[in-house]
Amino acid sequence: MIAIVIVTPKPVVNDPQGVTVKQGLASLGFSEVSDVRIGKYIELKLEESSEHAARERVEAMCRQLLANHVIEDFRFDIVRDGRR
Amino acid sequence: MIAIVIVTPKPVVNDPQGVTVKQGLASLGFSEVSDVRIGKYIELKLEESSEHAARERVEAMCRQLLANHVIEDFRFDIVRDGRR
């Protein structure tokens, strides 16, 4: 089973990486980009048979390690096969 | 218009960040995780009226700046509203 986790900075938190990428895009002529936010994409391969159990485990992983809940939000999807 | 870009290391490329996260998860008791791959999640806000034009521009951004095509793959979706 594969879990796709997306961790993003909370909307109120500064995202200097996003600002830098926005400036880089503007200097390449992509001035139509008005905002950039950058987060993490995490793909986990799990040995877990039930989707319900996988969901609980991945939620615990996010809370304990993958996301910093003070400054980041997370969301995830469980998929049965890879889609890389 | 919002573009969601996912940049991932190519399957043949080492992902030391993923290995470290896998070890961290194992040491927290999440031993069911057999593989972790980490990529970037990029959300772009675009002043572009047509989805077709947006798609071409975002593809160009990925090729020129957002992804390193030697070691990374990218894919993206265009969505009309935010879904952060």
Backbone of each chain as nested JSON, in Angstrom:
{
  "chains": [
    {"id": "A", "residues": [
      {"number": 1, "name": "MET", "atoms": {"N": [0.847, -1.193, 0.0], "CA": [0.0, 0.0, 0.0], "C": [0.886, 1.248, 0.0]}},
      {"number": 2, "name": "ILE", "atoms": {"N": [0.469, 2.265, -0.72], "CA": [1.277, 3.484, -0.805], "C": [0.507, 4.63, -0.14]}},
      {"number": 3, "name": "ALA", "atoms": {"N": [1.197, 5.404, 0.66], "CA": [0.587, 6.619, 1.222], "C": [1.309, 7.819, 0.626]}},
      {"number": 4, "name": "ILE", "atoms": {"N": [0.519, 8.772, 0.149], "CA": [1.058, 10.021, -0.385], "C": [0.763, 11.116, 0.636]}},
      {"number": 5, "name": "VAL", "atoms": {"N": [1.798, 11.666, 1.219], "CA": [1.622, 12.699, 2.244], "C": [2.088, 14.041, 1.68]}},
      {"number": 6, "name": "ILE", "atoms": {"N": [1.267, 15.061, 1.853], "CA": [1.636, 16.421, 1.442], "C": [1.73, 17.28, 2.7]}},
      {"number": 7, "name": "VAL", "atoms": {"N": [2.881, 17.879, 2.905], "CA": [3.095, 18.753, 4.052], "C": [3.327, 20.158, 3.514]}},
      {"number": 8, "name": "THR", "atoms": {"N": [2.502, 21.116, 3.938], "CA": [2.622, 22.486, 3.414], "C": [2.768, 23.471, 4.566]}},
      {"number": 9, "name": "PRO", "atoms": {"N": [3.484, 24.582, 4.352], "CA": [3.528, 25.606, 5.394], "C": [2.123, 26.164, 5.607]}},
      {"number": 10, "name": "LYS", "atoms": {"N": [1.76, 26.449, 6.842], "CA": [0.439, 27.043, 7.107], "C": [0.343, 28.385, 6.387]}},
      {"number": 11, "name": "PRO", "atoms": {"N": [-0.866, 28.778, 5.976], "CA": [-1.014, 30.02, 5.193], "C": [-0.434, 31.254, 5.891]}},
      {"number": 12, "name": "VAL", "atoms": {"N": [-0.452, 31.299, 7.225], "CA": [0.043, 32.489, 7.925], "C": [1.562, 32.494, 8.088]}},
      {"number": 13, "name": "VAL", "atoms": {"N": [2.208, 31.391, 7.733], "CA": [3.656, 31.27, 7.952], "C": [4.405, 31.738, 6.707]}},
      {"number": 14, "name": "ASN", "atoms": {"N": [5.476, 32.49, 6.921], "CA": [6.34, 32.906, 5.812], "C": [6.923, 31.699, 5.089]}},
      {"number": 15, "name": "ASP", "atoms": {"N": [7.071, 31.819, 3.787], "CA": [7.657, 30.727, 3.008], "C": [8.771, 31.31, 2.137]}},
      {"number": 16, "name": "PRO", "atoms": {"N": [9.965, 31.503, 2.726], "CA": [11.059, 32.149, 1.982], "C": [11.458, 31.371, 0.725]}},
      {"number": 17, "name": "GLN", "atoms": {"N": [11.333, 30.053, 0.77], "CA": [11.668, 29.24, -0.405], "C": [10.708, 29.582, -1.549]}},
      {"number": 18, "name": "GLY", "atoms": {"N": [9.433, 29.727, -1.202], "CA": [8.44, 30.094, -2.21], "C": [8.704, 31.472, -2.792]}},
      {"number": 19, "name": "VAL", "atoms": {"N": [9.093, 32.422, -1.932], "CA": [9.386, 33.777, -2.396], "C": [10.56, 33.747, -3.384]}},
      {"number": 20, "name": "THR", "atoms": {"N": [11.588, 32.962, -3.045], "CA": [12.77, 32.864, -3.907], "C": [12.403, 32.259, -5.257]}},
      {"number": 21, "name": "VAL", "atoms": {"N": [11.59, 31.211, -5.239], "CA": [11.187, 30.577, -6.501], "C": [10.344, 31.55, -7.325]}},
      {"number": 22, "name": "LYS", "atoms": {"N": [9.479, 32.299, -6.669], "CA": [8.661, 33.282, -7.383], "C": [9.555, 34.314, -8.082]}},
      {"number": 23, "name": "GLN", "atoms": {"N": [10.574, 34.796, -7.363], "CA": [11.505, 35.761, -7.96], "C": [12.268, 35.136, -9.125]}},
      {"number": 24, "name": "GLY", "atoms": {"N": [12.685, 33.894, -8.952], "CA": [13.393, 33.196, -10.027], "C": [12.515, 33.064, -11.265]}},
      {"number": 25, "name": "LEU", "atoms": {"N": [11.251, 32.701, -11.059], "CA": [10.323, 32.573, -12.187], "C": [10.122, 33.923, -12.868]}},
      {"number": 26, "name": "ALA", "atoms": {"N": [9.988, 34.99, -12.051], "CA": [9.782, 36.326, -12.627], "C": [10.992, 36.712, -13.482]}},
      {"number": 27, "name": "SER", "atoms": {"N": [12.198, 36.4, -13.003], "CA": [13.391, 36.799, -13.76], "C": [13.544, 35.96, -15.034]}},
      {"number": 28, "name": "LEU", "atoms": {"N": [12.847, 34.842, -15.118], "CA": [12.847, 34.042, -16.356], "C": [11.695, 34.447, -17.275]}},
      {"number": 29, "name": "GLY", "atoms": {"N": [10.908, 35.433, -16.861], "CA": [9.819, 35.919, -17.712], "C": [8.447, 35.379, -17.35]}},
      {"number": 30, "name": "PHE", "atoms": {"N": [8.371, 34.622, -16.259], "CA": [7.06, 34.078, -15.865], "C": [6.404, 35.025, -14.859]}},
      {"number": 31, "name": "SER", "atoms": {"N": [6.092, 36.222, -15.338], "CA": [5.589, 37.232, -14.411], "C": [4.114, 37.026, -14.072]}},
      {"number": 32, "name": "GLU", "atoms": {"N": [3.458, 36.061, -14.716], "CA": [2.054, 35.79, -14.385], "C": [1.904, 35.038, -13.053]}},
      {"number": 33, "name": "VAL", "atoms": {"N": [3.023, 34.601, -12.47], "CA": [2.949, 33.867, -11.204], "C": [2.874, 34.863, -10.061]}},
      {"number": 34, "name": "SER", "atoms": {"N": [1.747, 34.874, -9.345], "CA": [1.576, 35.88, -8.297], "C": [1.903, 35.336, -6.914]}},
      {"number": 35, "name": "ASP", "atoms": {"N": [1.963, 34.02, -6.757], "CA": [2.291, 33.473, -5.441], "C": [2.821, 32.052, -5.615]}},
      {"number": 36, "name": "VAL", "atoms": {"N": [3.8, 31.7, -4.789], "CA": [4.351, 30.338, -4.796], "C": [4.444, 29.869, -3.351]}},
      {"number": 37, "name": "ARG", "atoms": {"N": [3.945, 28.664, -3.092], "CA": [4.105, 28.057, -1.768], "C": [4.759, 26.707, -2.003]}},
      {"number": 38, "name": "ILE", "atoms": {"N": [5.734, 26.386, -1.165], "CA": [6.464, 25.129, -1.362], "C": [6.32, 24.237, -0.143]}},
      {"number": 39, "name": "GLY", "atoms": {"N": [6.009, 23.003, -0.394], "CA": [5.88, 22.028, 0.681], "C": [6.606, 20.752, 0.332]}},
      {"number": 40, "name": "LYS", "atoms": {"N": [6.353, 19.716, 1.129], "CA": [7.002, 18.434, 0.902], "C": [6.002, 17.412, 0.388]}},
      {"number": 41, "name": "TYR", "atoms": {"N": [6.49, 16.574, -0.499], "CA": [5.719, 15.455, -1.027], "C": [6.415, 14.193, -0.529]}},
      {"number": 42, "name": "ILE", "atoms": {"N": [5.716, 13.362, 0.218], "CA": [6.34, 12.176, 0.813], "C": [5.544, 10.946, 0.398]}},
      {"number": 43, "name": "GLU", "atoms": {"N": [6.235, 9.993, -0.204], "CA": [5.596, 8.752, -0.636], "C": [6.092, 7.627, 0.26]}},
      {"number": 44, "name": "LEU", "atoms": {"N": [5.171, 6.97, 0.958], "CA": [5.53, 5.893, 1.89], "C": [5.018, 4.575, 1.352]}},
      {"number": 45, "name": "LYS", "atoms": {"N": [5.884, 3.56, 1.316], "CA": [5.413, 2.213, 0.978], "C": [5.194, 1.482, 2.299]}},
      {"number": 46, "name": "LEU", "atoms": {"N": [3.984, 0.96, 2.467], "CA": [3.591, 0.377, 3.752], "C": [3.248, -1.094, 3.613]}},
      {"number": 47, "name": "GLU", "atoms": {"N": [3.711, -1.892, 4.583], "CA": [3.262, -3.286, 4.665], "C": [2.065, -3.296, 5.609]}},
      {"number": 48, "name": "GLU", "atoms": {"N": [0.918, -3.037, 5.059], "CA": [-0.286, -2.922, 5.904], "C": [-1.427, -3.421, 5.038]}},
      {"number": 49, "name": "SER", "atoms": {"N": [-2.254, -4.294, 5.591], "CA": [-3.268, -4.888, 4.727], "C": [-4.548, -4.049, 4.671]}},
      {"number": 50, "name": "SER", "atoms": {"N": [-4.936, -3.438, 5.781], "CA": [-6.206, -2.723, 5.735], "C": [-5.981, -1.227, 5.556]}},
      {"number": 51, "name": "GLU", "atoms": {"N": [-6.819, -0.616, 4.736], "CA": [-6.678, 0.81, 4.486], "C": [-6.96, 1.608, 5.757]}},
      {"number": 52, "name": "HIS", "atoms": {"N": [-7.912, 1.118, 6.54], "CA": [-8.263, 1.827, 7.774], "C": [-7.065, 1.895, 8.72]}},
      {"number": 53, "name": "ALA", "atoms": {"N": [-6.386, 0.749, 8.893], "CA": [-5.211, 0.707, 9.771], "C": [-4.105, 1.592, 9.21]}},
      {"number": 54, "name": "ALA", "atoms": {"N": [-3.905, 1.534, 7.891], "CA": [-2.867, 2.347, 7.26], "C": [-3.127, 3.821, 7.524]}},
      {"number": 55, "name": "ARG", "atoms": {"N": [-4.383, 4.211, 7.425], "CA": [-4.753, 5.607, 7.615], "C": [-4.391, 6.084, 9.043]}},
      {"number": 56, "name": "GLU", "atoms": {"N": [-4.693, 5.24, 10.015], "CA": [-4.37, 5.61, 11.403], "C": [-2.871, 5.701, 11.623]}},
      {"number": 57, "name": "ARG", "atoms": {"N": [-2.132, 4.758, 11.039], "CA": [-0.677, 4.75, 11.221], "C": [-0.048, 5.966, 10.549]}},
      {"number": 58, "name": "VAL", "atoms": {"N": [-0.491, 6.291, 9.339], "CA": [0.11, 7.423, 8.623], "C": [-0.211, 8.73, 9.341]}},
      {"number": 59, "name": "GLU", "atoms": {"N": [-1.409, 8.828, 9.877], "CA": [-1.76, 10.023, 10.66], "C": [-0.8, 10.172, 11.848]}},
      {"number": 60, "name": "ALA", "atoms": {"N": [-0.512, 9.053, 12.525], "CA": [0.42, 9.087, 13.665], "C": [1.825, 9.484, 13.201]}},
      {"number": 61, "name": "MET", "atoms": {"N": [2.26, 8.956, 12.04], "CA": [3.59, 9.314, 11.513], "C": [3.685, 10.815, 11.247]}},
      {"number": 62, "name": "CYS", "atoms": {"N": [2.607, 11.363, 10.674], "CA": [2.601, 12.802, 10.379], "C": [2.721, 13.606, 11.662]}},
      {"number": 63, "name": "ARG", "atoms": {"N": [1.945, 13.197, 12.68], "CA": [1.964, 13.962, 13.937], "C": [3.304, 13.854, 14.643]}},
      {"number": 64, "name": "GLN", "atoms": {"N": [3.929, 12.664, 14.566], "CA": [5.152, 12.447, 15.34], "C": [6.417, 12.872, 14.612]}},
      {"number": 65, "name": "LEU", "atoms": {"N": [6.441, 12.797, 13.285], "CA": [7.704, 13.064, 12.599], "C": [7.579, 13.899, 11.328]}},
      {"number": 66, "name": "LEU", "atoms": {"N": [6.605, 13.582, 10.491], "CA": [6.663, 14.127, 9.131], "C": [6.316, 15.612, 9.054]}},
      {"number": 67, "name": "ALA", "atoms": {"N": [5.412, 16.065, 9.925], "CA": [5.01, 17.477, 9.867], "C": [5.254, 18.139, 11.219]}},
      {"number": 68, "name": "ASN", "atoms": {"N": [5.606, 19.397, 11.179], "CA": [5.733, 20.206, 12.393], "C": [4.419, 20.972, 12.533]}},
      {"number": 69, "name": "HIS", "atoms": {"N": [3.567, 20.519, 13.458], "CA": [2.194, 21.042, 13.454], "C": [2.112, 22.519, 13.861]}},
      {"number": 70, "name": "VAL", "atoms": {"N": [3.204, 23.069, 14.375], "CA": [3.183, 24.494, 14.715], "C": [3.153, 25.352, 13.443]}},
      {"number": 71, "name": "ILE", "atoms": {"N": [3.9, 24.924, 12.449], "CA": [4.019, 25.764, 11.248], "C": [3.541, 25.076, 9.97]}},
      {"number": 72, "name": "GLU", "atoms": {"N": [3.171, 23.789, 10.06], "CA": [2.814, 23.067, 8.837], "C": [1.465, 22.365, 8.956]}},
      {"number": 73, "name": "ASP", "atoms": {"N": [0.803, 22.252, 7.837], "CA": [-0.396, 21.423, 7.721], "C": [-0.017, 20.161, 6.964]}},
      {"number": 74, "name": "PHE", "atoms": {"N": [-0.786, 19.103, 7.154], "CA": [-0.544, 17.91, 6.34], "C": [-1.869, 17.318, 5.889]}},
      {"number": 75, "name": "ARG", "atoms": {"N": [-1.8, 16.59, 4.796], "CA": [-2.936, 15.804, 4.339], "C": [-2.353, 14.593, 3.633]}},
      {"number": 76, "name": "PHE", "atoms": {"N": [-3.125, 13.528, 3.531], "CA": [-2.576, 12.345, 2.86], "C": [-3.667, 11.521, 2.216]}},
      {"number": 77, "name": "ASP", "atoms": {"N": [-3.243, 10.702, 1.314], "CA": [-4.105, 9.768, 0.598], "C": [-3.474, 8.39, 0.666]}},
      {"number": 78, "name": "ILE", "atoms": {"N": [-4.306, 7.381, 0.769], "CA": [-3.797, 6.013, 0.692], "C": [-4.177, 5.472, -0.686]}},
      {"number": 79, "name": "VAL", "atoms": {"N": [-3.187, 4.975, -1.424], "CA": [-3.481, 4.381, -2.731], "C": [-2.94, 2.964, -2.726]}},
      {"number": 80, "name": "ARG", "atoms": {"N": [-3.582, 2.089, -3.479], "CA": [-3.199, 0.68, -3.394], "C": [-1.956, 0.363, -4.208]}},
      {"number": 81, "name": "ASP", "atoms": {"N": [-1.792, 1.06, -5.306], "CA": [-0.608, 0.82, -6.144], "C": [0.178, 2.119, -6.266]}},
      {"number": 82, "name": "GLY", "atoms": {"N": [1.396, 2.027, -6.774], "CA": [2.194, 3.23, -6.96], "C": [1.639, 4.052, -8.113]}},
      {"number": 83, "name": "ARG", "atoms": {"N": [1.904, 5.361, -8.075], "CA": [1.536, 6.178, -9.248], "C": [2.634, 7.208, -9.433]}},
      {"number": 84, "name": "ARG", "atoms": {"N": [3.868, 6.731, -9.293], "CA": [4.999, 7.646, -9.427], "C": [5.195, 7.976, -10.9]}}
    ]},
    {"id": "B", "residues": [
      {"number": 1, "name": "MET", "atoms": {"N": [-5.96, 31.024, -11.159], "CA": [-5.785, 29.605, -11.417], "C": [-4.612, 29.087, -10.587]}},
      {"number": 2, "name": "ILE", "atoms": {"N": [-4.751, 27.865, -10.081], "CA": [-3.69, 27.298, -9.237], "C": [-3.075, 26.098, -9.964]}},
      {"number": 3, "name": "ALA", "atoms": {"N": [-1.764, 26.018, -9.982], "CA": [-1.086, 24.832, -10.501], "C": [-0.41, 24.121, -9.338]}},
      {"number": 4, "name": "ILE", "atoms": {"N": [-0.623, 22.815, -9.263], "CA": [0.018, 21.99, -8.241], "C": [1.096, 21.17, -8.947]}},
      {"number": 5, "name": "VAL", "atoms": {"N": [2.34, 21.419, -8.62], "CA": [3.459, 20.715, -9.266], "C": [4.085, 19.759, -8.252]}},
      {"number": 6, "name": "ILE", "atoms": {"N": [4.303, 18.523, -8.681], "CA": [4.987, 17.537, -7.831], "C": [6.296, 17.175, -8.516]}},
      {"number": 7, "name": "VAL", "atoms": {"N": [7.405, 17.37, -7.815], "CA": [8.724, 17.028, -8.35], "C": [9.278, 15.897, -7.491]}},
      {"number": 8, "name": "THR", "atoms": {"N": [9.605, 14.772, -8.11], "CA": [10.096, 13.622, -7.341], "C": [11.445, 13.166, -7.882]}},
      {"number": 9, "name": "PRO", "atoms": {"N": [12.305, 12.61, -7.029], "CA": [13.548, 12.035, -7.542], "C": [13.215, 10.862, -8.462]}},
      {"number": 10, "name": "LYS", "atoms": {"N": [13.956, 10.722, -9.561], "CA": [13.714, 9.577, -10.449], "C": [13.934, 8.28, -9.67]}},
      {"number": 11, "name": "PRO", "atoms": {"N": [13.228, 7.22, -10.042], "CA": [13.329, 5.958, -9.282], "C": [14.761, 5.421, -9.175]}},
      {"number": 12, "name": "VAL", "atoms": {"N": [15.612, 5.678, -10.167], "CA": [16.975, 5.14, -10.116], "C": [17.926, 6.004, -9.285]}},
      {"number": 13, "name": "VAL", "atoms": {"N": [17.455, 7.176, -8.846], "CA": [18.326, 8.108, -8.127], "C": [18.215, 7.86, -6.623]}},
      {"number": 14, "name": "ASN", "atoms": {"N": [19.369, 7.877, -5.945], "CA": [19.374, 7.765, -4.479], "C": [18.584, 8.898, -3.844]}},
      {"number": 15, "name": "ASP", "atoms": {"N": [17.901, 8.596, -2.746], "CA": [17.14, 9.622, -2.045], "C": [17.53, 9.574, -0.567]}},
      {"number": 16, "name": "PRO", "atoms": {"N": [18.664, 10.204, -0.21], "CA": [19.149, 10.116, 1.17], "C": [18.166, 10.686, 2.193]}},
      {"number": 17, "name": "GLN", "atoms": {"N": [17.399, 11.692, 1.784], "CA": [16.408, 12.271, 2.681], "C": [15.341, 11.212, 3.017]}},
      {"number": 18, "name": "GLY", "atoms": {"N": [14.936, 10.483, 1.981], "CA": [13.949, 9.416, 2.187], "C": [14.479, 8.317, 3.095]}},
      {"number": 19, "name": "VAL", "atoms": {"N": [15.758, 7.964, 2.915], "CA": [16.361, 6.92, 3.754], "C": [16.373, 7.369, 5.209]}},
      {"number": 20, "name": "THR", "atoms": {"N": [16.724, 8.631, 5.429], "CA": [16.776, 9.162, 6.796], "C": [15.394, 9.157, 7.437]}},
      {"number": 21, "name": "VAL", "atoms": {"N": [14.39, 9.563, 6.678], "CA": [13.024, 9.576, 7.225], "C": [12.573, 8.153, 7.524]}},
      {"number": 22, "name": "LYS", "atoms": {"N": [12.919, 7.212, 6.647], "CA": [12.546, 5.813, 6.894], "C": [13.168, 5.319, 8.206]}},
      {"number": 23, "name": "GLN", "atoms": {"N": [14.443, 5.647, 8.427], "CA": [15.103, 5.239, 9.672], "C": [14.458, 5.909, 10.875]}},
      {"number": 24, "name": "GLY", "atoms": {"N": [14.112, 7.178, 10.725], "CA": [13.444, 7.887, 11.819], "C": [12.112, 7.243, 12.163]}},
      {"number": 25, "name": "LEU", "atoms": {"N": [11.346, 6.898, 11.126], "CA": [10.051, 6.24, 11.362], "C": [10.26, 4.89, 12.05]}},
      {"number": 26, "name": "ALA", "atoms": {"N": [11.279, 4.12, 11.591], "CA": [11.537, 2.808, 12.191], "C": [11.869, 2.967, 13.671]}},
      {"number": 27, "name": "SER", "atoms": {"N": [12.671, 3.987, 13.996], "CA": [13.063, 4.147, 15.399], "C": [11.895, 4.617, 16.253]}},
      {"number": 28, "name": "LEU", "atoms": {"N": [10.85, 5.134, 15.643], "CA": [9.64, 5.498, 16.379], "C": [8.632, 4.343, 16.428]}},
      {"number": 29, "name": "GLY", "atoms": {"N": [9.004, 3.209, 15.858], "CA": [8.127, 2.042, 15.918], "C": [7.311, 1.805, 14.66]}},
      {"number": 30, "name": "PHE", "atoms": {"N": [7.532, 2.607, 13.632], "CA": [6.769, 2.425, 12.388], "C": [7.553, 1.52, 11.436]}},
      {"number": 31, "name": "SER", "atoms": {"N": [7.726, 0.274, 11.847], "CA": [8.581, -0.628, 11.077], "C": [7.875, -1.181, 9.847]}},
      {"number": 32, "name": "GLU", "atoms": {"N": [6.578, -0.893, 9.695], "CA": [5.859, -1.358, 8.504], "C": [6.201, -0.543, 7.259]}},
      {"number": 33, "name": "VAL", "atoms": {"N": [6.949, 0.548, 7.434], "CA": [7.303, 1.386, 6.283], "C": [8.533, 0.79, 5.602]}},
      {"number": 34, "name": "SER", "atoms": {"N": [8.367, 0.317, 4.371], "CA": [9.486, -0.352, 3.699], "C": [10.233, 0.578, 2.748]}},
      {"number": 35, "name": "ASP", "atoms": {"N": [9.652, 1.694, 2.389], "CA": [10.36, 2.613, 1.501], "C": [9.766, 4.016, 1.644]}},
      {"number": 36, "name": "VAL", "atoms": {"N": [10.635, 5.016, 1.559], "CA": [10.185, 6.407, 1.607], "C": [10.887, 7.163, 0.485]}},
      {"number": 37, "name": "ARG", "atoms": {"N": [10.123, 7.922, -0.276], "CA": [10.703, 8.805, -1.295], "C": [10.179, 10.206, -1.013]}},
      {"number": 38, "name": "ILE", "atoms": {"N": [11.07, 11.17, -1.108], "CA": [10.663, 12.541, -0.785], "C": [10.869, 13.454, -1.979]}},
      {"number": 39, "name": "GLY", "atoms": {"N": [9.857, 14.218, -2.258], "CA": [9.935, 15.166, -3.355], "C": [9.421, 16.528, -2.92]}},
      {"number": 40, "name": "LYS", "atoms": {"N": [9.2, 17.381, -3.896], "CA": [8.728, 18.724, -3.599], "C": [7.291, 18.896, -4.067]}},
      {"number": 41, "name": "TYR", "atoms": {"N": [6.537, 19.656, -3.31], "CA": [5.17, 20.01, -3.639], "C": [5.174, 21.519, -3.851]}},
      {"number": 42, "name": "ILE", "atoms": {"N": [4.793, 21.973, -5.025], "CA": [4.867, 23.399, -5.344], "C": [3.49, 23.867, -5.8]}},
      {"number": 43, "name": "GLU", "atoms": {"N": [2.982, 24.902, -5.131], "CA": [1.678, 25.451, -5.479], "C": [1.902, 26.827, -6.095]}},
      {"number": 44, "name": "LEU", "atoms": {"N": [1.479, 27.006, -7.332], "CA": [1.678, 28.271, -8.039], "C": [0.332, 28.935, -8.254]}},
      {"number": 45, "name": "LYS", "atoms": {"N": [0.242, 30.211, -7.906], "CA": [-0.961, 30.969, -8.24], "C": [-0.665, 31.737, -9.517]}},
      {"number": 46, "name": "LEU", "atoms": {"N": [-1.505, 31.557, -10.522], "CA": [-1.241, 32.094, -11.861], "C": [-2.319, 33.063, -12.298]}},
      {"number": 47, "name": "GLU", "atoms": {"N": [-1.894, 34.178, -12.887], "CA": [-2.855, 35.078, -13.532], "C": [-2.937, 34.656, -14.994]}},
      {"number": 48, "name": "GLU", "atoms": {"N": [-3.764, 33.689, -15.265], "CA": [-3.845, 33.127, -16.616], "C": [-5.293, 32.709, -16.79]}},
      {"number": 49, "name": "SER", "atoms": {"N": [-5.876, 33.084, -17.91], "CA": [-7.308, 32.813, -18.024], "C": [-7.601, 31.431, -18.62]}},
      {"number": 50, "name": "SER", "atoms": {"N": [-6.777, 30.964, -19.553], "CA": [-7.108, 29.685, -20.17], "C": [-6.277, 28.554, -19.587]}},
      {"number": 51, "name": "GLU", "atoms": {"N": [-6.923, 27.424, -19.352], "CA": [-6.235, 26.28, -18.762], "C": [-5.166, 25.759, -19.71]}},
      {"number": 52, "name": "HIS", "atoms": {"N": [-5.457, 25.813, -21.005], "CA": [-4.492, 25.323, -21.99], "C": [-3.202, 26.128, -21.932]}},
      {"number": 53, "name": "ALA", "atoms": {"N": [-3.338, 27.474, -21.897], "CA": [-2.154, 28.341, -21.825], "C": [-1.405, 28.102, -20.523]}},
      {"number": 54, "name": "ALA", "atoms": {"N": [-2.155, 27.969, -19.416], "CA": [-1.527, 27.738, -18.113], "C": [-0.695, 26.462, -18.148]}},
      {"number": 55, "name": "ARG", "atoms": {"N": [-1.244, 25.433, -18.786], "CA": [-0.568, 24.143, -18.852], "C": [0.782, 24.277, -19.582]}},
      {"number": 56, "name": "GLU", "atoms": {"N": [0.776, 25.003, -20.677], "CA": [2.024, 25.18, -21.424], "C": [3.054, 25.976, -20.631]}},
      {"number": 57, "name": "ARG", "atoms": {"N": [2.573, 27.026, -19.95], "CA": [3.493, 27.863, -19.178], "C": [4.085, 27.086, -18.002]}},
      {"number": 58, "name": "VAL", "atoms": {"N": [3.253, 26.31, -17.315], "CA": [3.753, 25.57, -16.148], "C": [4.749, 24.497, -16.602]}},
      {"number": 59, "name": "GLU", "atoms": {"N": [4.462, 23.879, -17.719], "CA": [5.412, 22.887, -18.267], "C": [6.768, 23.553, -18.513]}},
      {"number": 60, "name": "ALA", "atoms": {"N": [6.747, 24.77, -19.082], "CA": [7.993, 25.498, -19.325], "C": [8.704, 25.854, -18.02]}},
      {"number": 61, "name": "MET", "atoms": {"N": [7.934, 26.258, -17.007], "CA": [8.536, 26.578, -15.695], "C": [9.238, 25.364, -15.109]}},
      {"number": 62, "name": "CYS", "atoms": {"N": [8.585, 24.2, -15.222], "CA": [9.186, 22.97, -14.689], "C": [10.5, 22.678, -15.402]}},
      {"number": 63, "name": "ARG", "atoms": {"N": [10.487, 22.803, -16.728], "CA": [11.691, 22.476, -17.49], "C": [12.817, 23.463, -17.204]}},
      {"number": 64, "name": "GLN", "atoms": {"N": [12.472, 24.736, -17.017], "CA": [13.518, 25.748, -16.859], "C": [13.989, 25.943, -15.429]}},
      {"number": 65, "name": "LEU", "atoms": {"N": [13.118, 25.727, -14.458], "CA": [13.543, 26.044, -13.095], "C": [13.121, 25.02, -12.036]}},
      {"number": 66, "name": "LEU", "atoms": {"N": [11.883, 24.566, -12.088], "CA": [11.353, 23.851, -10.912], "C": [11.921, 22.446, -10.748]}},
      {"number": 67, "name": "ALA", "atoms": {"N": [12.218, 21.78, -11.863], "CA": [12.732, 20.408, -11.77], "C": [14.088, 20.315, -12.467]}},
      {"number": 68, "name": "ASN", "atoms": {"N": [14.945, 19.48, -11.931], "CA": [16.219, 19.166, -12.577], "C": [16.005, 17.859, -13.347]}},
      {"number": 69, "name": "HIS", "atoms": {"N": [15.863, 17.964, -14.666], "CA": [15.396, 16.785, -15.409], "C": [16.403, 15.644, -15.447]}},
      {"number": 70, "name": "VAL", "atoms": {"N": [17.631, 15.899, -15.004], "CA": [18.614, 14.805, -14.952], "C": [18.271, 13.815, -13.841]}},
      {"number": 71, "name": "ILE", "atoms": {"N": [17.817, 14.339, -12.712], "CA": [17.585, 13.468, -11.556], "C": [16.146, 13.486, -11.056]}},
      {"number": 72, "name": "GLU", "atoms": {"N": [15.298, 14.331, -11.652], "CA": [13.935, 14.459, -11.122], "C": [12.88, 14.316, -12.222]}},
      {"number": 73, "name": "ASP", "atoms": {"N": [11.744, 13.796, -11.82], "CA": [10.553, 13.787, -12.681], "C": [9.592, 14.846, -12.151]}},
      {"number": 74, "name": "PHE", "atoms": {"N": [8.714, 15.327, -13.024], "CA": [7.683, 16.222, -12.516], "C": [6.344, 15.881, -13.143]}},
      {"number": 75, "name": "ARG", "atoms": {"N": [5.3, 16.265, -12.448], "CA": [3.951, 16.196, -13.002], "C": [3.172, 17.337, -12.377]}},
      {"number": 76, "name": "PHE", "atoms": {"N": [2.098, 17.746, -13.034], "CA": [1.329, 18.847, -12.444], "C": [-0.131, 18.773, -12.843]}},
      {"number": 77, "name": "ASP", "atoms": {"N": [-0.924, 19.473, -12.073], "CA": [-2.364, 19.591, -12.297], "C": [-2.715, 21.06, -12.241]}},
      {"number": 78, "name": "ILE", "atoms": {"N": [-3.659, 21.449, -13.071], "CA": [-4.172, 22.812, -12.994], "C": [-5.541, 22.738, -12.33]}},
      {"number": 79, "name": "VAL", "atoms": {"N": [-5.74, 23.512, -11.268], "CA": [-7.046, 23.552, -10.614], "C": [-7.511, 24.997, -10.601]}},
      {"number": 80, "name": "ARG", "atoms": {"N": [-8.806, 25.175, -10.622], "CA": [-9.31, 26.551, -10.755], "C": [-9.302, 27.307, -9.435]}},
      {"number": 81, "name": "ASP", "atoms": {"N": [-9.543, 26.609, -8.346], "CA": [-9.543, 27.28, -7.043], "C": [-8.482, 26.636, -6.161]}},
      {"number": 82, "name": "GLY", "atoms": {"N": [-8.19, 27.259, -5.022], "CA": [-7.218, 26.686, -4.094], "C": [-7.789, 25.45, -3.43]}},
      {"number": 83, "name": "ARG", "atoms": {"N": [-6.925, 24.541, -3.01], "CA": [-7.383, 23.403, -2.194], "C": [-6.311, 23.136, -1.147]}},
      {"number": 84, "name": "ARG", "atoms": {"N": [-5.816, 24.216, -0.541], "CA": [-4.767, 24.067, 0.458], "C": [-5.39, 23.506, 1.73]}}
    ]}
  ]
}
